[in-house]
Amino acid sequence: MTGRTTRLGPRAVSRVELLHDLDRPTGRVLLVDGVEQSYVDDDPTHLEFEYMQHMALVVDIVRPDTRAVRAVHLGAGAMSMPRWLAATRPGSQQLAIEASTDVLASLRDLASVDCDVRIGDAVEVVDTLPAKDADLVIWDLYDGPRAITAGLTLECMTAMHRLLDDGGLALLNVSDMTPFDVVRPVLAALRTCFDDVVLLAEPSTVRGRRSGNCVLVGRVGKALPHVSLARAGAGAPVRATVLAGDKLGAFIDAAKPATVMNPLPLPDPRRGRAFL
């Protein structure tokens, strides 16, 4: 996920730990059951994980100004994306939904961020939020060291779509590897309810050479700027291949959306679908 090995300072081992990064004095890594879940830096514009950089790239291309946005974060982690949005788009109204009180407690010594936090199951809370009241919905859910796949259904994608105003973006972090039997059904679900959809991932992941984090993007009511995203991805510090249009359709192939009655399989670490 990070593209490098993070050296951690000595701390007592516990289920949830927030440890200093010895290679970057201002950085801290959040570990759950000994596995990296998130990374936070004193500089809120520094995003250590590649998939967060790719999410930020999409937001900057689609919404290049610094006007405040309304954002819902499904999964809080170390609040890295809320901190980035608060720094780059001051005055943004943000809500983060996090199921783990232990994760939230580990952040108590960090600088506060202007973001409301609600404890609960994100998939359930989504249905209680007002319609068309968000510009961004960001999915980044994990259960301990495993990515959550049970909620990546057509019903949940439809619920996320309901939250978004015209032009709004849904951004999802989904870990997978070839034959992409998690990512492809999620893309199929997004294509069912969003007006335009793209995928961003490191080139080696798209080519099937290794597992990796894929950023899936859906937009409400408007097309995504495919060419601008592809150019930005090609020139990013961590390159991103962008699949859109016919190329994305060929990638999805015959995959069908998962549903509540027919959900995706649980993550299998042997296939790379866990923390990467």
C-alpha positions in Angstrom: 0.0 0.0 0.0 2.8 2.4 0.9 5.3 1.4 -1.7 8.1 1.3 0.9 8.9 -0.2 4.2 8.1 2.1 7.1 10.5 1.8 10.1 8.6 2.2 13.3 9.8 3.5 16.6 9.7 1.3 19.7 6.3 1.0 21.3 4.5 -1.7 23.3 2.6 -3.9 21.0 -1.2 -3.7 21.1 -4.1 -4.3 18.7 -4.3 -0.7 17.6 -1.1 1.4 17.5 -0.1 4.8 16.3 3.7 4.7 15.8 6.2 7.2 14.7 7.8 6.7 11.2 11.5 6.9 11.8 12.1 7.8 8.1 9.8 10.8 8.4 9.8 12.5 11.8 6.5 14.2 11.1 4.7 11.0 10.1 2.8 8.4 12.1 1.5 5.0 10.9 -1.7 3.5 12.3 -1.4 -0.3 12.7 -4.3 -2.7 13.4 -3.2 -6.1 14.4 0.3 -5.3 13.3 -0.7 -4.3 9.7 -0.6 -0.7 8.3 -4.1 0.7 8.0 -3.4 4.4 7.7 -0.8 7.1 7.8 -1.0 10.6 9.1 1.5 13.5 8.9 1.9 16.8 10.7 1.7 18.3 7.1 -1.9 17.5 6.2 -1.2 17.8 2.5 1.3 14.9 2.7 -0.5 11.7 1.7 1.8 8.8 2.1 -0.3 6.0 0.6 -0.5 5.9 -3.1 -4.2 5.3 -3.3 -4.8 8.5 -1.3 -2.6 10.4 -3.7 -4.7 9.1 -6.6 -7.9 10.1 -4.8 -6.5 13.6 -4.3 -5.5 13.7 -7.9 -9.0 13.0 -9.0 -10.5 15.7 -6.6 -7.9 18.3 -7.8 -8.7 17.6 -11.5 -12.5 17.6 -11.1 -12.6 20.4 -8.5 -9.4 22.4 -9.1 -10.5 25.4 -7.0 -10.2 25.7 -3.3 -13.9 26.2 -2.5 -15.2 24.2 0.4 -16.8 20.9 -0.2 -19.3 18.6 1.6 -17.7 15.3 2.2 -18.7 12.0 3.8 -15.9 9.5 4.7 -16.9 5.9 5.1 -14.1 4.8 7.3 -12.0 7.3 9.2 -8.7 5.6 9.7 -6.2 8.2 10.9 -8.4 10.9 9.3 -5.8 11.5 6.6 -8.3 12.4 3.8 -10.4 14.7 6.1 -7.2 16.5 7.1 -6.2 16.9 3.4 -9.6 18.3 2.5 -9.6 20.7 5.4 -6.1 22.0 4.4 -6.8 22.2 0.7 -10.4 23.3 0.8 -10.8 25.3 4.1 -14.3 25.4 5.5 -15.3 22.1 4.1 -18.2 20.4 5.9 -17.1 16.8 6.7 -18.5 13.7 8.3 -16.5 10.6 9.0 -18.1 7.3 10.0 -15.9 4.9 11.9 -16.9 1.6 13.6 -13.8 1.2 15.8 -13.6 3.2 19.0 -10.1 1.9 19.5 -9.0 3.4 16.2 -10.5 6.8 17.2 -9.0 6.6 20.6 -5.5 6.1 19.1 -5.8 9.6 17.5 -6.4 11.6 20.6 -2.9 13.0 20.7 -3.0 14.3 17.1 -4.0 17.7 16.1 -7.7 18.0 15.8 -9.4 18.3 12.4 -12.6 20.1 11.4 -14.7 17.0 10.8 -17.6 15.5 12.6 -17.2 11.8 13.6 -20.0 9.3 14.0 -19.4 5.9 15.5 -21.2 3.2 13.7 -21.4 0.8 10.7 -20.8 3.0 7.7 -23.0 0.8 5.4 -25.9 1.2 7.8 -25.4 4.9 8.5 -25.3 5.8 4.8 -29.0 5.1 4.6 -29.8 7.6 7.3 -28.0 10.6 5.8 -29.8 13.2 3.7 -30.0 12.9 0.0 -28.0 15.2 -2.4 -26.2 16.8 0.5 -22.6 15.8 -0.4 -20.0 16.6 -3.0 -17.7 13.7 -2.1 -18.3 10.3 -0.7 -15.1 8.4 0.1 -15.1 4.6 0.8 -12.1 3.3 2.7 -13.4 0.6 5.0 -11.3 -2.1 6.7 -12.1 -4.6 9.4 -8.8 -5.1 11.3 -6.3 -6.3 8.7 -8.9 -7.2 6.1 -10.6 -5.1 3.5 -14.4 -5.1 3.8 -16.1 -6.5 0.8 -19.6 -7.4 2.1 -20.8 -3.8 1.7 -19.5 -3.4 -1.9 -23.0 -4.2 -3.4 -25.2 -2.6 -5.9 -27.5 -1.5 -3.0 -24.6 0.3 -1.3 -23.4 2.0 -4.5 -27.0 3.2 -5.0 -27.1 4.5 -1.4 -23.8 6.4 -2.0 -25.2 7.8 -5.3 -28.3 9.1 -3.3 -26.0 11.2 -1.0 -24.4 13.0 -3.8 -25.4 16.3 -5.4 -25.1 16.9 -9.1 -21.5 16.6 -10.2 -20.6 14.8 -7.0 -17.9 12.1 -6.8 -17.8 8.7 -5.1 -14.2 7.5 -4.6 -13.6 3.9 -3.4 -10.4 2.2 -2.3 -10.6 -1.5 -3.3 -7.7 -3.9 -3.0 -7.5 -6.7 -5.5 -5.4 -8.5 -8.0 -5.9 -10.4 -11.3 -8.5 -11.7 -12.2 -10.0 -8.8 -10.3 -13.1 -10.6 -9.1 -13.8 -8.0 -6.5 -13.0 -4.8 -8.5 -14.8 -5.8 -11.6 -18.2 -6.4 -10.0 -17.9 -3.1 -8.0 -17.2 -1.3 -11.2 -20.2 -3.0 -12.8 -22.3 -1.8 -9.8 -21.0 1.8 -10.2 -21.7 1.8 -13.9 -25.3 0.8 -13.1 -26.1 3.9 -11.0 -23.4 6.5 -11.8 -23.3 8.6 -15.0 -19.5 8.0 -15.6 -17.0 5.7 -14.0 -13.2 5.4 -14.1 -10.5 3.3 -12.5 -7.0 4.4 -11.4 -4.3 2.0 -10.2 -0.6 1.6 -10.5 0.4 0.2 -13.9 1.8 -3.0 -12.5 -1.5 -3.7 -10.8 -3.6 -3.1 -13.9 -1.3 -5.4 -15.9 -1.9 -8.1 -13.3 1.7 -8.3 -12.1 0.9 -7.7 -8.5 -1.9 -7.0 -6.1 -2.6 -3.4 -5.3 -5.1 -0.7 -4.4 -7.5 0.4 -7.1 -9.3 3.8 -6.9 -12.8 3.5 -8.4 -14.5 6.8 -9.2 -18.2 7.4 -10.0 -19.7 10.8 -10.9 -23.3 12.0 -10.7 -24.8 13.9 -13.6 -21.6 14.7 -15.5 -18.8 13.1 -17.4 -15.4 12.7 -15.8 -12.5 14.4 -17.6 -10.8 11.2 -18.9 -8.0 12.9 -20.8 -7.0 15.2 -18.0 -7.1 12.3 -15.5 -4.9 10.2 -17.7 -2.4 12.9 -18.2 -2.3 13.7 -14.5 -2.0 10.0 -13.6 0.9 9.5 -16.1 2.8 12.4 -14.5 2.0 11.7 -10.8 4.8 10.9 -8.4 3.3 7.4 -8.2 2.0 6.8 -11.7 -1.6 5.8 -12.2 -3.1 4.0 -15.2 -6.6 5.3 -15.9 -9.2 3.1 -17.5 -12.3 4.7 -18.8 -14.9 4.3 -21.5 -14.5 1.3 -23.8 -11.3 0.2 -22.1 -13.0 0.1 -18.8 -15.9 -1.8 -20.3 -13.5 -4.4 -21.7 -11.8 -4.6 -18.2 -15.2 -5.2 -16.6 -16.2 -7.7 -19.3 -19.1 -9.9 -18.1 -18.8 -9.1 -14.4 -22.1 -8.5 -12.7 -22.7 -6.3 -9.6 -22.8 -8.0 -6.2 -26.0 -7.7 -4.2 -27.0 -8.1 -0.6 -28.4 -11.5 -1.5 -25.3 -12.4 -3.5 -22.3 -10.6 -2.0 -18.7 -10.6 -2.8 -16.4 -13.3 -1.2 -14.6 -12.4 2.0 -11.0 -11.1 1.4 -8.5 -13.8 0.9 -4.9 -12.8 1.9 -3.5 -15.5 -0.5 -5.1 -13.6 -3.3 -3.8 -10.2 -2.1 -7.2 -8.9 -1.0 -6.2 -7.7 2.4 -3.9 -4.8 3.5 -1.3 -4.4 0.8 
